Amino acid sequence: MDFSTTKKQITTTDEVYKDRNVKQPSNVYRIIKRFIDILGSVVGLLLTIPVFLVLFFCYRFGDNKGPMFFKQKRIGKNGKEFYIYKFRSMVMDAEEKLKGNQVLYAKYIQNDYKLEPSEDPRITKLGAFIRKTSLDELPQFYNVLKGNMSLVGPRPVVEEELREYKNRVEEFLSVKPGITGYWQASGRSNVKYPERVDIELYYVYNQSFTLDIKIMFKTIIQVIARKGAY
């Protein structure tokens, strides 16, 4: 699959999904995918140990001092809430600092729930590095092992972001969210709403082992190139 070509073929209108029901994948696909998720998450967690040990000491000093992990409520499959885990990249009172600045918070909402690192007062220097290298996402292998997430699927969103999906929310939430997905492979933060909605829904309607494998390889390239990560 040529991701750039496929991306251009995705229209930004609801006509693509009008009167369509999400085709549920076969039991074979679900069972094998869960097996791969368990195996992949265990291997991923083992590979994370050296990073964990290095970061453990980093979180003992300076602006980074404090809990190593950050957790946040996200919306999962069928609307079920769960806590997503990351290595903490922000100061301790990050949410309060953001919402306390009404102008910055409004910009955060308008910019697809993100801010440029240079203007985000919440992000530490260590946090900027682990975000740029995507190391902050490694604890999500634990979410995959628990069954909250999959290795591949639409990225889980906070409740406020569901408004971006409008009448497509049910379709979006019909699939287990993933550590990576079609949006991640297509440019991550460089791809904004409403285009992101169509890209995420493309995966929902086209789930397959072939697509999952291609997304994982494409994600590796994106991470190495550090595209769209902030």
N, C-alpha and C positions, 0 to 999 in steps of 0.2 A: 504493500500500500504506500502510495506517495502521500504523505501527510499534508504537504503544501497544496497538492491538487485537491484532495478530499476536503480540506478546510475551505477552499474557494467554492466548492460545490454546495456547502451548507448555507442555505438561505436564512435570513434573520426574521422570517415571518412565521406565524403560527400555522400557516397552511401545510407545512411539512408534516405536522403531527395531528392535523385535524382528523377527527373520527378514527384515530388509530389507537389500538390497545397495545400495551406493552406485551410483547411475546415473551413469556417466561422461558428461560433456558431449560434444557433437559436436566433430569435428575443426574445423569452421568456427568454433565458439565458442572453442576453444583457440587457433587461429591468430590470430583477430581480437583476442582478449584479450591475447595476447602482443604483438601489434603496438601495442595501446593502452598496454600496460605500458612498452614501450620508448619510445614517443613521450612518454608522461606523465612517465616518470622523467627523460628528457633535459630537458624543459621545467622540471620540478621542480628539478633540479640547477642549471639556469641561474638560476632565480628565487632559489635559496638563496645565490648568490654575495654579495649585499649583506649578508645575515645572517652569512655566513662571515667577511667582512672585519671586521665590527663585533666579533664574538665572538673573532676572532683576537687582538685587543688586550686583550680582557677576560681572556683566559687567560694573560696575561703577568704579572699582578699579584695580590697578596693570596692569599686562600684558594683562588682559582681557578687559581693558577699551576700549570702542568703541561700534559700532553697535551690537545689540544682534543677528541679523539674518545675514546669509550668503546666497547669491543667486548665482546660476551658470547656464549657458545655458546648457541644455541637449537636446537630440534628442528624440522626442516622436513618437506617432503613425503616420505612413505614412510620416515620416521624418520631421514633424513639430517641430520647435524649441520652447522651453518654459523654463522658469526659475524655477529651483527646489529650495526649501527653506530648510534651516537647521539652528539650533542654531550654531552660529559661534564657531568653535573649533580651529581656527588659528589666527595668528597675522594679523594685518591690511593689510600689503603688501605681503601676502602669495604667490600669483602667481608670482610676480616679484622676490621674494626671491628664489623661486624654479627655475625659468627659468634663473635667473642670475648665477646659479651654473651649468655649462654645464655637469660636471661629475655626479652630483646628479640628474639632470633632465634626463640624459640618463639612469641612474639606475631606475628612476621612470617609464620610458617608458618600460624598459625591465622587470620590476617587476609588470607588469599588472596595471600600473598607480597607484601604491601605494608605500609607503615607510614604513619601520618599525618605530614605534613611537620614538624609541630611537635615530634614525638618521634623523628624519624629523624636520628641524629647524622651520617649520611653526606652529607646534602644541603647544598650551599652556598647562599648567598643568590641568586647568579646561577642556580644549578641550580633553585631553587624557582620562579624566574620563567620559565625556559625550559620547565620541566615544565608549569606552569600554562597557558602559552600554546601548548604542544605543539611548540615550536620544536626541542626536543631530538630529535624524531623525523625531522627533515628529511633527515639523512644516509641514511636507509633507502631513499631514491630510488636510491642506489647499489646496495643489495641487490636492488632491483627490476630495475635495468639488468643486473646480473649474472645474474639468473634465479633467485636464492635465494627471492625473494618476488614477490608480485603487488601491484598497487595495492589490490585488494580480496580479502579472504580471512580465514580465522580468524587471530587474532593468534598469532604463534609463542611457544611457552612454553619455559621451562627444563625440564630433564629431571625435576626433582622434581615439577613440576606435572602430569605425565602421569598420576600416580596418581589425580588427581581425575577422570580420564576412565574409569577402571576398564576394563570390557569394551568401551568405546567408542573406545579408543585408535586402533584400525586405521582406523575411519571418520574420525576427526578428522585423522589424518595422511595421508589419501588426497587431500587438497587442498593446494595451495601456499599457505603463509601470506601474509597481506597487511599492508600499512601500516595499513589500516583494514578493518573488517569489521562484521558484524551486531552483535557484542558492543559494539564501539566506538560504533556508531550508536544503541545501546540504553541508553547510560549509562556505558559504560566502567567505571571503578573502583567506581561505585555499584552495579554488578551483580556479585554474588559467586557463588562456587561454592556449591551444585551448579547453580544456575540458569544460570550462564555456560556450562556444558557443553551444556545443551539449546539455548541461543541459538546457540552456535558450530556445533552439529550441524544446526541448522535451515538454515544457509547451505550446509553440505555437501550436503544433500539437495535444495536448491532453487536451485542456481546458475543464473543467467541474466543477460543483459545488463540487463534491466529492474531486477532486484534490485541489481546492481552499481551502476547509476546512482543509484538511490534511496539506497543506502547512502552513496555519496560525497556527495550533497547533504545528507543527514542529518548526516554527520560534520562538514561545514563549519559547520552550525548548532551542533553540540555544541562545536566548537572555539571559535567566536565567543563562545558563552555560557560557555565554560570549565567545562562540566559534567563531573564525574567525572575530572578531570585532576589527578593529584598523584603 
